């Protein structure tokens, strides 16, 4: 069965051509996106995703009409996921982009939007028994600027990291910021554990302000774990006892190796069982 997508108020076949050569989204990456999970008919942490999206749209000076609200987008996501048969467990990508025009003369600042959905396998909700293999990408670095915490459509550092990860047969690549410190992975935030103390790069260091990261930082504190948001050096990374990645799709994935360094997963697994599994069972938490 073919899938459909939602674009600017209408449903189309997912192979529909939607933008032309004059699109600022195509020319300049002028826009932002959100990747979300539909779980048991609920958009997991949906309100947090909408808060991040609309903060980014305000930063990028989009002109949102009255109907373009969190409620409108969340409703269309659910309708699309249901139509495509992805409402039980699916991945959503919502992209908002500016329309036609040159750099200094956009036609307008209307938030054109595309919503797509895909099915996720049951393994998405399962603990990864085999630790991930990561490497460090050093060619493209992440600037810790005003855009760094947003998921913008200008994604080239992550593209470069993903190309190297595929070439090197890594599961993901770690990006460094322009100060030479650990920033994040291409599709996830990163946490370290040393002597049962958790550390994650602080937002001024340039990582995307991940929704699962935000959720976990809050929950970890509630559960009494010791957590610090701070700059993270490569030396700290390679000296850690455990490393794990987080994103909205898979929750937590523990890392088994980075280069010659091997990691354990004892505390990471406890955090998964205590915090992430309950979220999967009650996605609106």
C-alpha positions in Angstrom: 0.0 0.0 0.0 1.4 3.4 -1.0 1.8 6.0 1.7 0.7 9.6 1.7 2.2 12.8 3.0 0.7 16.1 4.2 1.7 19.4 2.6 0.3 22.8 3.3 -3.2 21.6 4.1 -3.6 18.7 1.7 -2.7 15.0 1.5 -0.7 13.8 -1.5 1.0 10.6 -2.6 4.4 10.4 -1.0 6.1 10.6 -4.4 4.5 14.0 -5.2 7.0 16.7 -6.2 6.4 19.6 -3.9 9.1 22.3 -4.4 10.7 24.0 -7.3 14.1 25.5 -8.1 13.2 28.8 -6.5 12.6 27.3 -3.1 14.6 29.0 -0.3 14.3 25.7 1.6 16.1 24.0 -1.3 18.6 26.8 -2.0 19.6 27.7 1.5 18.3 25.1 3.9 15.9 27.8 5.1 13.8 26.0 7.6 13.6 23.6 10.5 12.3 20.1 11.2 11.2 17.8 14.0 11.5 14.1 14.2 8.9 12.5 16.5 7.5 9.1 17.4 3.9 8.0 17.3 3.5 5.4 20.0 0.1 3.6 20.7 -1.7 6.4 18.9 0.0 9.2 20.9 2.7 11.5 19.8 5.4 10.8 22.3 6.4 14.1 24.1 4.5 16.0 21.5 4.1 19.2 23.4 7.8 19.4 24.0 8.5 18.9 20.3 6.1 21.7 19.5 7.7 24.1 22.0 11.1 23.5 20.3 9.6 23.9 16.9 7.9 27.2 17.5 10.9 28.6 19.4 12.9 27.9 16.2 10.3 29.4 13.9 10.4 32.6 16.0 14.2 32.7 15.9 14.1 32.3 12.1 11.4 35.0 11.8 8.7 33.0 10.2 5.3 34.6 10.0 2.8 32.0 11.3 -0.9 32.5 10.5 -3.5 32.1 13.2 -4.3 28.5 12.2 -0.7 27.3 12.3 -0.6 26.1 15.9 0.7 23.2 17.9 -2.8 21.7 18.0 -3.1 22.0 14.2 0.2 20.2 13.6 -0.3 17.5 16.2 -3.8 16.7 14.8 -2.5 16.4 11.2 0.3 14.1 12.4 -2.1 11.8 14.0 -4.4 11.8 11.0 -1.4 11.1 8.7 0.0 8.3 10.9 -3.5 6.6 11.0 -4.0 6.9 7.2 -0.6 5.3 6.6 -1.0 2.6 9.2 1.8 3.9 11.4 -0.2 5.0 14.5 0.8 2.0 16.7 4.6 2.7 16.3 5.9 5.1 13.7 8.4 7.8 13.0 7.2 11.3 12.0 9.2 14.0 10.2 7.7 17.4 10.1 9.6 20.0 8.0 8.8 23.7 7.9 10.5 25.8 5.2 10.3 29.2 3.6 9.0 29.4 0.0 10.4 30.9 -3.1 12.8 33.9 -3.3 16.4 35.0 -3.2 18.4 35.5 0.0 17.3 39.1 0.4 13.8 39.0 -1.3 11.7 36.1 -0.1 8.1 36.1 -1.5 6.9 35.9 2.1 7.6 34.2 5.4 4.8 31.7 5.4 5.6 28.4 7.1 5.2 25.9 4.3 5.1 22.4 5.9 5.5 18.8 5.0 4.6 15.9 7.3 5.8 12.3 6.5 5.5 9.0 8.4 7.2 5.6 8.4 6.6 2.4 10.4 9.1 1.6 13.1 10.1 -2.0 13.9 9.3 -3.5 17.4 13.1 -3.6 18.1 12.8 0.2 18.4 11.4 -0.3 21.9 13.9 -2.9 22.9 17.2 -2.7 24.7 20.2 -3.0 22.3 22.0 -6.1 23.6 24.9 -5.4 21.4 26.6 -2.0 22.2 26.9 0.5 19.4 30.2 1.1 17.6 31.0 4.8 17.2 33.8 6.8 15.7 34.8 10.5 15.9 34.2 12.6 12.8 36.8 15.4 12.6 36.4 17.0 9.2 33.2 19.0 9.8 32.7 20.7 13.2 29.6 22.0 14.8 29.5 25.8 15.5 28.1 26.6 18.9 26.1 29.6 17.7 22.5 30.8 18.1 21.3 28.1 15.6 23.1 25.2 17.1 20.4 24.0 19.5 17.7 24.0 16.7 17.1 21.3 14.1 17.6 23.4 11.1 17.5 22.2 7.5 21.1 23.1 7.0 22.5 19.8 8.2 25.8 19.4 6.4 28.0 18.6 9.4 25.7 15.7 10.2 25.7 14.6 6.6 29.5 14.5 6.6 29.6 12.6 9.8 27.0 10.1 8.5 29.0 9.5 5.3 32.1 8.7 7.3 30.1 6.4 9.6 28.8 4.4 6.7 32.3 4.2 5.1 33.9 3.1 8.4 31.0 0.8 9.3 30.2 2.6 12.5 26.7 2.7 13.9 27.0 6.5 14.3 29.6 9.3 14.3 30.4 11.8 17.0 30.7 15.4 16.1 33.1 17.8 17.7 32.4 21.5 18.1 34.7 24.3 16.8 36.4 24.3 20.2 37.4 20.7 19.7 35.1 19.3 22.4 32.5 16.5 22.1 29.2 17.9 20.9 26.8 15.1 19.9 26.2 12.2 17.4 24.7 12.7 13.9 21.3 11.6 15.1 21.5 11.7 18.9 22.7 13.4 22.0 25.4 11.8 24.1 25.8 11.0 27.8 28.9 9.8 29.7 29.0 7.9 33.0 32.1 8.1 35.2 32.0 6.7 38.7 28.2 6.6 38.6 28.1 10.4 37.7 26.4 11.3 34.4 27.7 14.1 32.2 26.2 15.5 28.9 27.5 18.4 26.8 25.7 21.6 27.8 23.6 23.5 25.3 26.1 26.3 25.0 28.6 23.7 23.6 26.4 23.4 20.5 24.3 20.2 20.6 20.8 20.1 19.4 18.4 20.6 22.3 17.1 17.1 22.1 13.7 16.3 23.4 14.7 13.0 24.8 17.8 14.7 26.2 15.5 17.2 27.9 13.2 14.5 29.2 16.1 12.4 30.6 17.9 15.3 32.3 14.7 16.0 34.2 13.9 12.4 35.0 17.5 11.6 36.0 17.4 14.4 38.6 14.0 13.2 39.9 15.4 9.7 40.3 18.4 11.0 42.4 21.2 10.4 39.9 24.1 12.8 39.8 24.0 14.7 36.5 26.1 17.6 35.2 25.7 19.5 31.9 29.1 20.8 31.0 31.8 20.9 28.3 33.1 17.4 27.5 36.6 16.7 26.2 37.7 13.8 24.1 39.8 12.7 27.1 36.7 12.5 29.3 34.9 10.6 26.6 37.6 8.0 26.3 38.0 7.8 30.1 34.3 7.2 30.8 33.0 3.9 32.2 29.8 4.0 30.1 28.5 6.0 27.1 25.0 6.1 25.7 23.1 8.0 23.0 19.5 9.4 23.2 17.0 10.5 20.6 13.2 10.6 20.3 13.0 7.5 18.2 14.9 4.9 20.1 15.1 6.5 23.5 18.5 5.1 24.7 21.2 3.1 23.0 24.3 2.1 24.9 27.7 2.4 23.2 30.0 -0.6 23.3 33.1 0.8 21.6 34.7 4.1 20.4 37.9 3.3 18.7 39.9 1.0 20.9 37.9 2.0 24.1 35.3 -0.5 25.3 32.5 0.5 27.6 30.1 -1.3 30.0 26.4 -0.7 30.3 25.3 -1.5 33.9 24.0 1.9 35.0 22.8 2.7 31.5 20.6 -0.4 31.5 19.1 0.6 34.9 18.3 4.1 33.5 16.6 2.5 30.5 14.5 0.2 32.7 13.6 2.9 35.2 13.0 5.8 32.9 12.7 4.9 29.2 10.6 1.8 29.4 7.8 3.5 31.4 7.8 6.3 28.7 7.3 3.7 26.0 4.4 2.3 27.9 2.9 5.8 28.6 4.1 8.0 25.7 2.3 11.1 26.8 4.4 11.3 30.1 
